[in-house]
């Protein structure tokens, strides 16, 4: 295998691992803060529909508390 092929394989392997990496607590808080437009109160790992999620409590500037679920695998708000 030549050097280019080895480099390509290594790059694809690293990229695939990053794509499947679990979202960190801090990243989930940042996602929820952007989605909820407020200050993060707490972050805890939970499960929803059989999938792991981060449950992030956010308080808005108006004082309303919202719970935002962020998918651990994808980072998408549910």
N, C-alpha and C positions, 0 to 999 in steps of 0.2 A: 504494500500500500504506500503510495507516495505521500509526501508531506502535506500537500493540499487536501487530500482525502482525509488524512488524520485530523487536520485542523477543522475541517468541515464536520466530521463526526463529533469531535469534542465540543464544538460550538452548538450543534444540535442537541447534544446530551445536556449541556448546561441550560440551554433555553427551555428544554422540556421540563427540567427540574424546577426552574423558576416559575413556569406556568402552573405547576401543580403544587407549589408551596402553599402552606396554610397562611392565611392572613393573620398578622400579629394583632395583639390587643391594641397597640398604639395606632396601627393602620386602620383598624375597625373604628376606633374612636374618631379619627380624622374623617373617615367616610361618613359616619353618622353626623358629625358636626356640620359638614357641608350640606348634607341632606336635610337636617333638622334646623339649621340656622341658629343654634344656641350653644350653650355651655354644657359639656359632658359632665354628668354626675357620677355615673358608674358604668363599668363594662364587665360582663360576665359571660362565660361560655355556656351554651344551652343546646337544645335540639329542637328542631321544628320540622315536622313532616319527615322524620327519620334522617334529617341532615343536620350537621353541626352548624350552629350560628352563634354570632356574638350578639347578645342583647345589650344595647347601649341606651341608657337613660340620658335624655337631653332636656335641659330646661331652656325655653325660649326667652327672649327679652321681655315678653309679656307675662312671664311667670308660669306658663303652661309646661307640664312635663310630658314628654313623649318617649315611648319605647320604640327604638328603631332596631330591626333585626338585620344584621349584615352576614351574608353567607360566608363561612370560613374558607371555603374552597375557591369561590369566584370573586368575592369582594362586592357582590351586588346587594343592593338594599332590597329586602323582601317586604 
